[in-house]
């Protein structure tokens, strides 16, 4: 796995607890497109999990709508938490 960019580390560090997209957007100060790209990268690296509003986890076998990523909540995985400590 490649080294994470500073913005990806910033997003990951905010996901110790589940956070919705709009809170991440406000807390990180990233533009919406940059946040979307960072979230998709972290999902693909399995560093964060995607949750629907009803707290139903979406596993990798089930797809999520990357065009409407603002409707989901995110949380760091155990692997993601290890990357925060580095």
C-alpha positions in Angstrom: 0.0 0.0 0.0 1.2 3.5 -0.8 1.9 6.2 1.8 -1.3 8.1 2.7 -1.5 11.8 1.7 -1.9 14.4 4.5 -5.6 14.9 3.6 -6.3 11.2 3.8 -4.7 11.0 7.2 -6.7 14.0 8.3 -10.0 12.3 7.2 -8.9 9.0 8.8 -8.1 10.6 12.1 -11.6 12.0 12.3 -13.2 8.5 12.0 -12.4 6.9 15.3 -16.1 7.1 15.8 -18.8 7.0 13.1 -19.1 10.4 11.4 -21.5 11.4 8.6 -20.2 13.1 5.4 -21.4 16.6 6.3 -19.6 16.6 9.6 -16.4 15.4 7.9 -16.8 18.2 5.3 -17.1 20.8 8.0 -14.3 19.5 10.3 -11.7 18.8 7.6 -12.4 22.0 5.6 -11.7 20.0 2.4 -13.5 20.8 -0.8 -16.4 18.3 -1.5 -14.5 16.7 -4.4 -11.3 16.2 -2.5 -13.2 14.7 0.5 -15.1 12.4 -1.8 -11.8 11.2 -3.5 -10.1 10.7 -0.1 -13.1 8.7 1.3 -13.2 6.4 -1.8 -9.4 5.8 -1.6 -9.7 4.9 2.1 -12.6 2.6 1.4 -10.7 0.9 -1.4 -7.7 0.4 1.0 -10.2 -1.0 3.6 -9.2 1.6 6.1 -12.7 2.8 6.6 -16.2 1.2 6.7 -19.3 2.6 5.0 -22.6 2.7 7.0 -26.1 3.6 5.9 -28.1 6.0 8.0 -29.9 3.1 9.7 -26.5 1.9 11.1 -26.5 -1.1 8.8 -22.9 -1.9 7.7 -22.3 -2.1 4.0 -19.6 -4.7 3.4 -17.4 -4.8 0.4 -19.6 -7.3 -1.4 -22.4 -4.8 -1.4 -21.9 -1.7 -3.4 -22.5 1.9 -2.2 -23.4 4.8 -4.4 -20.1 6.8 -4.8 -22.0 9.5 -6.7 -24.1 10.2 -3.6 -21.5 9.5 -0.9 -22.9 12.4 1.1 -25.7 10.1 2.3 -23.4 7.7 4.2 -21.6 7.6 7.5 -18.0 6.4 7.9 -15.8 4.7 10.5 -12.2 3.6 10.6 -11.5 -0.1 10.6 -8.9 -1.7 12.9 -6.4 -1.4 10.1 -7.3 2.2 9.7 -6.8 2.9 13.4 -3.3 1.4 13.1 -2.5 3.9 10.4 -3.5 6.7 12.6 -0.9 5.7 15.2 2.0 5.8 12.8 
